[in-house]
Amino acid sequence: MKVLITGADGFIGKNLRMALSERGGFEVLPVTRATDQATLAQGIAQVDAVVHLAGVNRPQDPAEFAVGNADFTAHLCELLRATGRAVPVAFASSIQAERDNLYGLSKRAAEQHLTDYATYSGAGVGLYRLANVFGKWCRPNYNSAVATFCHNIAHGLPIRIDDPSMPVRLVYVDDVVAELLRFLSVPPQGAARLEAGPVYTATVGELARQIEAFGEVRHNLITERVGEGLVRALYATYVSYLPTEAFSYEVPKYGDPRGVFVEMLKTKDSGQFSFFTAHPGITRGGHYHHSKTEKFLVIKGQARFRFRHILTNELYKLDTSGEKPVVVETIPGWAHDITNTGDDEMVVMLWANEIFDRERPDTIASKVDA
């Protein structure tokens, strides 16, 4: 399938081109500001679909709104009509098309040109009034507050907020790309107003505070809830702006004659992750918990886990090694320890269901031997 993409070297264009290259079966004809009219006409004559992303939103002369948005789209429609084919078109319009400013009027005029083309040709046309799109490869200090905040905070630069209470509607670039891919597989009948989403709502102040919190993780080790929704998308965007020298960071390491203990990551409501080592013959632990639970995974060496019920003195032991991954859980009310039974250093991953609280450690010393 041949897909012509206008604005192919822009933010959304780069992400869409990468997604199409990953899937295979697509040939992309990129159109940029450097593309001449002959090349554009030749491309239109042979394509199976058009994704129209090009536009002007920060002109030096306000007249460029009409030229870059409405007039260019009208020209594109003329070339499409000349093919005599019903070539589907997905158009990246803007929520500004709902307003009567010069930018919004030019986008609305572009929508009308495409609607007329759909009526004339019978082609499927998708009109996407996109909210503020954000994600990797977006240009900072241009027209995206998210890109600017992420870039500046990642580089240790100040950010400016004139009105922290200002609401913003946002859509993540991966969701936009997914919708455009869906459009290419199933275009609508005629012209249709389509949605890319989900669309998130936040204030400018909320966005800034959330992005600043991402940077604090490297100091307090407590991760934000980055697994879903807006926070997930913001975190991926923030990390994409990190300079190469910030791709890594050190975490504290605590050592004693037994080995070392290193905390890696803490969560707000699901505990923390760490690892520890033990030299041959060393035993670690020797305590019990009333509520805290843990999961151990030996990733190197030989280990013996021992348990004792603190009321009945029932004993239990098991041996594991890094050769066969086995998760061993600690049970409330059972004292437990772990011994390196091998000849080499033992390395053990550890997850605890809560962050260690020195004021309420829920860790009571108790030997496993009855």
SULSUL-V510044 format. One record per residue. RES is the residue in three letters. PSI is psi in radians with two decimals (* if undefined). OMEGA is omega in whole degrees, -180 to 180 (* if undefined). D_LAST is the distance of its C-alpha to the last C-alpha in whole Angstrom. Layout:
RES|PSI|OMEGA|D_LAST + RES|PSI|OMEGA|D_LAST
//
This chain:
MET|2.18|178|73 + LYS|2.16|-178|75 + VAL|2.11|175|74 + LEU|2.23|-179|76 + ILE|2.02|172|74 + THR|2.62|-175|76 + GLY|0.61|-172|74 + ALA|-0.40|179|72 + ASP|0.22|176|71 + GLY|-3.10|-176|70 + PHE|-1.01|-180|66 + ILE|-0.67|-179|66 + GLY|-0.76|179|68 + LYS|-0.77|180|66 + ASN|-0.69|179|63 + LEU|-0.75|180|65 + ARG|-0.71|179|66 + MET|-0.74|-180|63 + ALA|-0.70|179|62 + LEU|-0.66|180|65 + SER|-0.54|180|64 + GLU|-0.54|-175|61 + ARG|-0.49|-177|62 + GLY|2.86|-179|65 + GLY|0.07|180|68 + PHE|2.44|170|69 + GLU|2.10|-176|72 + VAL|2.27|172|72 + LEU|1.74|-176|76 + PRO|2.39|175|75 + VAL|2.18|179|77 + THR|-3.08|177|77 + ARG|-0.40|-179|79 + ALA|-0.13|-178|81 + THR|2.25|180|82 + ASP|2.94|-175|85 + GLN|-0.66|-180|87 + ALA|-0.76|180|88 + THR|-0.68|177|85 + LEU|-0.82|-180|84 + ALA|-0.72|179|86 + GLN|-0.69|179|86 + GLY|-0.82|180|82 + ILE|-0.61|-177|83 + ALA|-0.35|-174|85 + GLN|-0.07|-173|82 + VAL|2.81|176|79 + ASP|-0.35|180|77 + ALA|2.75|179|76 + VAL|2.33|169|76 + VAL|1.92|-172|73 + HIS|1.72|-178|75 + LEU|-0.27|-175|73 + ALA|2.57|178|75 + GLY|2.96|179|77 + VAL|2.19|178|78 + ASN|-0.16|177|76 + ARG|1.11|-176|76 + PRO|2.73|171|80 + GLN|-0.57|178|82 + ASP|2.15|-180|85 + PRO|-0.42|179|84 + ALA|-0.37|-179|87 + GLU|-0.36|176|84 + PHE|-0.92|-178|82 + ALA|-0.75|-178|85 + VAL|-0.83|-174|86 + GLY|-0.40|-178|82 + ASN|-1.15|-176|81 + ALA|-0.89|-174|84 + ASP|-0.74|180|86 + PHE|-0.69|178|84 + THR|-0.67|177|83 + ALA|-0.73|179|86 + HIS|-0.71|178|87 + LEU|-0.73|180|84 + CYS|-0.63|177|85 + GLU|-0.76|179|89 + LEU|-0.67|179|87 + LEU|-0.73|178|85 + ARG|-0.66|-177|88 + ALA|-0.37|180|90 + THR|-0.40|-176|88 + GLY|0.19|180|89 + ARG|2.78|179|86 + ALA|1.41|-177|83 + VAL|2.10|-179|80 + PRO|2.58|-178|77 + VAL|2.25|170|76 + ALA|2.23|-174|73 + PHE|2.19|175|74 + ALA|1.57|174|72 + SER|-2.74|-175|73 + SER|2.66|174|72 + ILE|-0.28|176|71 + GLN|-0.30|177|74 + ALA|-0.23|177|76 + GLU|-0.16|-175|76 + ARG|2.90|-177|77 + ASP|0.44|172|81 + ASN|2.96|-175|80 + LEU|-0.69|179|82 + TYR|-0.84|-180|79 + GLY|-0.72|179|78 + LEU|-0.68|-180|82 + SER|-0.62|177|82 + LYS|-0.67|180|79 + ARG|-0.66|177|80 + ALA|-0.67|177|83 + ALA|-0.72|177|82 + GLU|-0.72|-179|80 + GLN|-0.71|177|83 + HIS|-0.75|-179|85 + LEU|-0.62|176|82 + THR|-0.73|177|82 + ASP|-0.69|178|86 + TYR|-0.74|180|85 + ALA|-0.72|179|83 + THR|-0.73|-178|86 + TYR|-0.76|-170|88 + SER|-0.37|-173|86 + GLY|0.15|-179|84 + ALA|2.68|174|81 + GLY|2.24|-180|78 + VAL|2.19|178|77 + GLY|2.10|-179|74 + LEU|1.94|-177|74 + TYR|1.87|174|71 + ARG|1.50|-172|71 + LEU|2.43|168|68 + ALA|-3.02|179|66 + ASN|1.96|-176|65 + VAL|2.37|179|63 + PHE|2.81|179|60 + GLY|-3.04|-179|58 + LYS|2.59|177|58 + TRP|0.18|175|61 + CYS|2.47|-175|63 + ARG|2.09|178|65 + PRO|2.84|178|64 + ASN|0.66|-180|67 + TYR|-1.46|179|69 + ASN|0.35|178|68 + SER|2.01|177|65 + ALA|-0.66|-180|63 + VAL|-0.81|179|59 + ALA|-0.75|-179|61 + THR|-0.81|179|62 + PHE|-0.81|-178|59 + CYS|-0.82|-179|56 + HIS|-0.87|-175|58 + ASN|-0.77|-180|59 + ILE|-0.70|179|55 + ALA|-0.48|-179|54 + HIS|0.17|178|56 + GLY|0.49|-179|56 + LEU|2.69|180|59 + PRO|2.75|174|60 + ILE|2.71|-180|61 + ARG|2.29|178|64 + ILE|2.01|179|63 + ASP|-0.69|-179|67 + ASP|1.64|-177|65 + PRO|-0.32|-179|62 + SER|-0.04|-178|62 + MET|2.20|179|64 + PRO|2.58|179|63 + VAL|2.39|173|63 + ARG|2.30|-171|63 + LEU|2.58|172|61 + VAL|2.40|-175|60 + TYR|2.43|-173|58 + VAL|-0.61|179|60 + ASP|-0.60|178|58 + ASP|-0.62|176|59 + VAL|-0.81|180|63 + VAL|-0.74|179|63 + ALA|-0.69|179|61 + GLU|-0.68|178|64 + LEU|-0.64|176|66 + LEU|-0.70|177|65 + ARG|-0.74|179|65 + PHE|-0.77|-178|69 + LEU|-0.50|179|70 + SER|-0.55|-179|68 + VAL|1.42|178|70 + PRO|2.72|179|73 + PRO|3.03|173|74 + GLN|2.05|-178|77 + GLY|-2.81|180|80 + ALA|2.37|-179|79 + ALA|2.46|173|75 + ARG|2.01|-177|73 + LEU|2.84|-177|70 + GLU|2.49|169|66 + ALA|2.28|-176|64 + GLY|-2.99|16|61 + PRO|2.71|176|58 + VAL|2.17|-179|60 + TYR|2.65|177|58 + THR|2.30|177|59 + ALA|2.90|173|58 + THR|2.82|178|59 + VAL|-0.69|179|60 + GLY|-0.71|178|58 + GLU|-0.72|178|55 + LEU|-0.81|-178|56 + ALA|-0.78|-179|56 + ARG|-0.69|-179|52 + GLN|-0.75|-179|51 + ILE|-0.66|176|52 + GLU|-0.62|180|51 + ALA|-0.55|178|47 + PHE|-0.70|-180|47 + GLY|-0.47|-179|48 + GLU|-0.33|-178|45 + VAL|-0.59|-177|42 + ARG|-0.24|179|43 + HIS|-0.76|-178|42 + ASN|-0.13|179|39 + LEU|0.11|-179|38 + ILE|1.92|-177|38 + THR|2.61|170|40 + GLU|2.95|-180|43 + ARG|1.47|-169|43 + VAL|0.31|-174|45 + GLY|-0.24|-177|44 + GLU|2.85|171|47 + GLY|-2.63|-175|50 + LEU|-0.72|-178|52 + VAL|-0.70|176|49 + ARG|-0.83|-178|49 + ALA|-0.70|178|52 + LEU|-0.71|-179|52 + TYR|-0.78|177|49 + ALA|-0.68|180|51 + THR|-0.81|180|54 + TYR|-0.86|-177|53 + VAL|-0.57|-178|51 + SER|-0.29|180|54 + TYR|0.00|180|56 + LEU|2.36|173|53 + PRO|2.74|-174|55 + THR|-0.58|-179|54 + GLU|-0.19|178|53 + ALA|0.26|177|50 + PHE|-0.28|-179|49 + SER|2.81|177|46 + TYR|2.62|-179|44 + GLU|2.65|173|41 + VAL|2.73|-178|37 + PRO|2.51|176|35 + LYS|2.25|-179|33 + TYR|2.19|-177|30 + GLY|2.65|172|29 + ASP|-3.10|-177|27 + PRO|-0.31|-180|26 + ARG|-0.55|-175|23 + GLY|-2.63|-179|26 + VAL|2.77|176|28 + PHE|2.26|-176|27 + VAL|2.16|173|30 + GLU|2.29|-179|31 + MET|-0.86|-171|34 + LEU|2.44|176|35 + LYS|2.59|177|34 + THR|2.84|-178|36 + LYS|-0.45|-175|37 + ASP|0.17|-179|35 + SER|0.52|172|33 + GLY|-2.74|-175|30 + GLN|2.80|-179|30 + PHE|2.45|179|30 + SER|3.11|171|29 + PHE|2.76|175|28 + PHE|2.83|177|26 + THR|2.81|175|26 + ALA|2.39|178|23 + HIS|2.82|179|25 + PRO|2.33|178|24 + GLY|-0.13|-178|20 + ILE|2.41|175|19 + THR|2.31|177|16 + ARG|2.70|-179|17 + GLY|-2.29|-176|15 + GLY|0.91|179|12 + HIS|3.03|175|13 + TYR|2.92|179|14 + HIS|2.60|174|17 + HIS|-0.66|-177|19 + SER|-0.57|-177|22 + LYS|2.45|174|22 + THR|2.72|-177|22 + GLU|2.74|172|22 + LYS|2.24|179|24 + PHE|2.46|175|23 + LEU|1.96|177|25 + VAL|2.12|-180|25 + ILE|-0.16|175|29 + LYS|2.33|176|29 + GLY|-3.01|-178|27 + GLN|2.43|-177|24 + ALA|2.55|171|20 + ARG|2.14|175|17 + PHE|2.38|178|15 + ARG|2.51|-179|11 + PHE|2.57|173|10 + ARG|2.19|176|7 + HIS|2.22|-170|9 + ILE|-0.20|176|9 + LEU|-0.80|-174|11 + THR|-0.23|-176|10 + ASN|0.29|174|6 + GLU|2.42|-178|8 + LEU|2.61|176|8 + TYR|2.50|177|11 + LYS|2.72|175|13 + LEU|2.65|-179|17 + ASP|2.38|175|19 + THR|2.99|178|22 + SER|2.93|177|25 + GLY|-0.22|-180|28 + GLU|-0.53|-179|31 + LYS|1.80|-176|30 + PRO|2.12|177|29 + VAL|2.23|176|26 + VAL|2.23|178|25 + VAL|2.21|-178|21 + GLU|2.49|171|20 + THR|2.54|-173|18 + ILE|2.26|177|17 + PRO|2.36|179|17 + GLY|0.03|177|14 + TRP|2.11|171|12 + ALA|2.58|-176|10 + HIS|2.69|171|12 + ASP|2.98|-180|13 + ILE|2.33|-177|16 + THR|2.38|173|17 + ASN|1.88|-178|20 + THR|0.07|-179|20 + GLY|-3.02|-179|24 + ASP|-0.14|-178|27 + ASP|3.04|177|28 + GLU|2.44|176|28 + MET|2.37|177|26 + VAL|2.23|-174|27 + VAL|2.23|170|25 + MET|2.56|-177|27 + LEU|2.29|169|26 + TRP|2.28|173|27 + ALA|2.52|-173|25 + ASN|-0.04|178|27 + GLU|2.67|176|28 + ILE|2.39|-178|30 + PHE|2.22|-179|27 + ASP|1.94|-177|28 + ARG|-0.46|178|28 + GLU|-0.56|179|28 + ARG|1.29|-172|26 + PRO|-0.35|-176|24 + ASP|0.78|179|21 + THR|1.85|-174|18 + ILE|2.13|-178|16 + ALA|2.34|179|13 + SER|2.09|-180|10 + LYS|2.60|179|7 + VAL|-0.59|177|6 + ASP|2.23|-178|4 + ALA|*|*|0
//
